[in-house]
Amino acid sequence: MKSLVPISLALLTGLSVCCVADEPAELAVVVNKSRPDSADLGELRQMILGEKAKWKDGMGVVAVETPADSPARALMMKTIFKMNDAALKRYYMLATFNGKELAAPKEVASAAALKKFVASTPGAVGCILASDVDDTVKVLKVDGAAPGDPGYKLR
């Protein structure tokens, strides 16, 4: 009977680790600390796509993103843009063809580089995994919710 206790505990521990690992990743929209605390999803999409060039206070938007093969970029494409990379390329080509001037996001090498860029650029906005957030940047609430909140849309 005593030998079943360690086995049971090991199984329970394994189940709890499994459950934590199965939680969906959440995207955090990070901005420079001088920026507002929230934005709606449509406005955020426009800023990152380059359709909206200024924040509400008139400061220029500087969108930044991680590389195409990063988990944060894949989650951003799915939850904010609702398209894949090929569709995004077509979007920018069509905009150029139609004479629209869109500023595509600046690409940086990693989440750490994105945080450094956002921290040093007053109008910057970018997306990283919520697990990569630290106190160098501010997390923007999207439609009134932040990562970890019920109803958060970016997961």
N, C-alpha and C positions, 0 to 999 in steps of 0.2 A: 504493500500500500504506500509506504514511504517513497518508493521509486517512481510512483505515478505523479507525485507532487512536482518534482523538477520537470518532468516531461510536460505536464499540464501548463506549468508556468512558461516554459519555452514556447509552447504552441500559442498561448495567449499573447506573449510578447511578439511573436512572429506575425500574428494577426493584426496587432495594433500598428506595427511598422508597415505592414502591407497596406492598411487603410490610409495611413498618412501619405504613403507614396502614390496612392491612387487619386488623391485630391487633384482637381484640375489646376494647372498653372494659371496664375493671374497676371495680367499685364498692368503695369503701373505707368501712367502718363506723368512724366516728370518735367518740371519747369524750373527756371531760375527762381530763387527765393523772392525776387522783386515782383513776380507775376501774381495774378489773381489766384484764388483758391479753387475755383471751379469753372467748368465749361460744359456745354451740352455736347452730346456725341456728334451731332451734325456739324457744329462749329469746329470741333476738334478735327473731324475728318477734312473739312475745308482747309484748315490751317496746315495740316501735314501734307495734303495733296498740293498745296501751293495756290489754291483758289482764293484764300483769304490771306492778304499780305500784312494785315495789321491787327493787333490786339484792340480791344474796345477803347483803351486809353491812347491809341495812336502809335504805340511802339511797334516797330516792325517784327513780324514773326520770322523766326529762323528755325525751320524744322530740321531735325537730325534723326538718323536711323542707324541701326546696327546692320551688319552684312546680311545678304539675302539668305544665307544658310543658318542664321541664328534662330534659336527658338523664339526670342522676343519678336523678331521680324515676322516670322510665320504666324504668330498669334495676332500681331497687329494687322496683317493682311486679312486674316479670317474675321476678326472681331470689329475692326474699324472700317477697313476698306471693303470687306466682303467680296474680295476678288483674289486671284492668284497673280504671280509675277508677270505672266504673259499678258493677262488682261490689263495690268497696270501699265506695262510698256505700250500697249495699244492705246490706252487712255491718254498717255503723254504724247504719243505720235499724232493722234487725232486732234488733240488740243493745239499742237504746233501747226498742223495742217490748216486748222481753222483760224489761225492767227492769235490764239490765246497765249499769253505769256505766263507760264506757270513756273514757279521756282521749285524744282524737285528737291526733296530733302537731301541734306549733306550726309554722306555715308561716313561713318567712323568704324574703327576696327573691332570694338567690343563695348560691352555695357559700361566698363570702367571708363573708357574713352568718351562715351556718350555722357556719363555723369560729369566728367571733367569739363567737357564742352558746355553743357547746360549750366553748370555752376559759374562759369566765367562769361557767359553770353546772356545779357539781360532779356532778350526776346525769345530765347530758345525754348523749344518743346520737343520732347522725344518719348519713346516708349521702351521700357525695359521690363524684365520679369520683376514682379513685386519682391521676390526673394533677393534681388540685387540692389534694392533701394537702401540708401544710407542718408545721413543727415546733411550731406552736401547739396542736396536738391530738395525741392518741394514736390509732394505728390498731389496732382490735380484731381479733384473730385470730378467724376463724369456723371452727368445727370443726377447730381447730388449724392453719389455714393463713391466710396474709396475701396481699394482692394481689401477684402475681408468682410465688407459690409454685405448684408443680405440684398439680393437684387443687383449686385454689381454686374455690369454687362460685359466686362472685358476679361472673360475667362473661357 
